[in-house]
Amino acid sequence: AAKVALAEQRFFDGVQSINAAVEAWEAKFTAAHSDLPASEKMDILRIPEEWLNKMSSKLTDAEKQVLAQMYALRAQLLAGLGAQKRAVVDIGAALMLAPDDAALLKVKEAVEAKGVEQQAAQQSKTPVTIITGFLGAGKTTLLNHILHESHGKKIAIIENEFGEVGVDEKVIKETSEEQLIEVLNGCICCTVRGDLSKALKRLRAKTSGFDGVIIETTGLADPAPVAQTFFVDEELRRYYKLDGIITVVDAKHVLEHLHEEKPEGVENECVEQVAFADRILLNKCDLVDEETIEKVYKAIRGINSNADIIRTQHSQVEPSKLINIEAFSLDKALEMDPEFLNTESEHQHDLT
């Protein structure tokens, strides 16, 4: 199935298939050996070089050949999605098992060439920014600021309406030539992913000359499944590129949200929003003192050490710091969450 998906350029589907195949292979291998070194499930994909260093003495030649082919296939699929660094890791693992295999060396060259090709293709795609943040952080204020601002950019906005105050309809009507608004109802990260894809496809003809698309999620949205949409849907992947995840943080209340204990099996959306952010707008800084801001900085850095942090008041920031910033990296997302491309891992909201 993964080979067929690669041939048909259904890269996301192919990754799902090969991941399942490797997981099944690992389970069979583990069951057949009672004396294996300690390792976590799926380390075979998360940290393949380390896993192989531990397990290679237990592998038969036939097992090495099969595993090398699976790594090579996964590398090609990941390269097709744009996860170039991860693809290089996987083809490197394949060559650890069969260093002189001429076919694998050709795959390595193809993976490297695909990276160059992907970079060139990205330039023609419409950039998409996901704006996330907990309830009351200032997301809608940010959108209204962008709509009011005379910035000269053409921006399409997909707003997720879930009991929050919407963007200013008067502004939308007055600037309809340069602003497109699509409203979705429900939690954009789970119940309306199909609607999000449909909305983006409807907007495609209109947004080809636009500077970017902004998607506002609800305060309850985990940004990962929203971001995943741009890799699940091959048609979207051809025309749009996920440019960055912007998280708006309320400096006054974020610490209590980050430290809130959730029921078992329920994720802390605020933590997820900070973790997946490429850029963080630390908003409402005028409502707290410097000591509190330092505590917030420390808490954020404990979750996400790489995202740029921009201090704001009333969510005012130059649109150029939100659009076409080329900040999202699939490699980085996979490094933080190896299950990022797994559509089977559903999440739950705390509705209490």
NORSULMO-V73100 format. One record per backbone hydrogen bond with DSSP energy under -0.5 kcal/mol. NH is the residue of the N-H (numbers start at 1). CO is the residue of the C=O. Records with the same first field share a line. If there is no record, write none. Layout:
# NORSULMO-V73100
NH: CO + CO
This chain:
# NORSULMO-V73100
5: 1
6: 2
7: 3
8: 4
9: 6
10: 5
11: 9
14: 10
15: 11
16: 12
17: 13
18: 14
19: 15
20: 16
21: 17
22: 18
23: 19
24: 20
25: 21
26: 22
27: 23
28: 24
29: 25
30: 26
31: 27
32: 28
33: 29 + 30
43: 40
45: 42
46: 42
47: 43
48: 45
51: 47
52: 48
53: 49
54: 50
55: 51
56: 52
58: 55
59: 55 + 56
64: 60
65: 61
66: 62
67: 63
68: 64
69: 65
70: 66
71: 67
72: 68
73: 69
74: 70
75: 71
76: 72
77: 73
78: 74
79: 75
80: 76
81: 77
82: 78
83: 78
84: 82
87: 83
88: 84
89: 85
90: 86
91: 87
92: 88
93: 89
94: 90
95: 91
96: 92
97: 93
98: 94
101: 98
102: 100
105: 101
106: 102
107: 103
108: 104
109: 105
110: 106
111: 107
112: 108
113: 109
114: 110
115: 111
116: 112
117: 113
118: 114
119: 115
120: 116
121: 117
122: 118
123: 119 + 120
124: 121
125: 122
126: 239
128: 241
129: 213
130: 244
131: 129 + 215
132: 130 + 246
134: 248
137: 134
142: 138
143: 139
144: 140
145: 141
146: 142
147: 143
148: 144
149: 145
151: 149
155: 153 + 178
156: 212
157: 180
158: 214
159: 157 + 182
160: 216
161: 159 + 184
162: 160
169: 167
172: 168
173: 169
174: 170
175: 171
176: 173
178: 175
179: 175
180: 155
182: 157
184: 159
186: 161
188: 186
190: 187
191: 187
192: 187
193: 190
196: 192
197: 193
198: 194
199: 195
200: 196
201: 197
202: 198
203: 199
204: 200
205: 201
206: 203
207: 203
208: 204
210: 207
211: 154
212: 154
213: 127
214: 156
215: 129
216: 158 + 214
217: 131 + 215
221: 218
223: 221
226: 222
227: 223
228: 224
229: 225 + 226
230: 227
231: 228
232: 228
233: 229
234: 232
237: 233
238: 234
239: 235 + 236
240: 236
241: 126
243: 128 + 241
244: 128
246: 130 + 244
247: 245 + 279
248: 132 + 246
249: 247 + 281
251: 249 + 283
253: 250
254: 250
257: 253
258: 254
259: 255
260: 257
266: 263
267: 265 + 348
269: 267
272: 268
273: 269
274: 270
275: 271
276: 272
277: 274
278: 245
279: 245
280: 308
281: 247
282: 280 + 310
283: 249 + 281
285: 312
287: 284
288: 285
293: 289
294: 290
295: 291
296: 292
297: 293
298: 294
299: 295
300: 296
301: 297
302: 298
303: 299 + 300
304: 300
308: 278
310: 280 + 308
312: 282
316: 313
317: 315
321: 318
322: 319
323: 319
327: 243
328: 243
333: 329
334: 330
335: 331
336: 332
337: 333
340: 337
342: 339
343: 341
345: 342
346: 344
351: 349
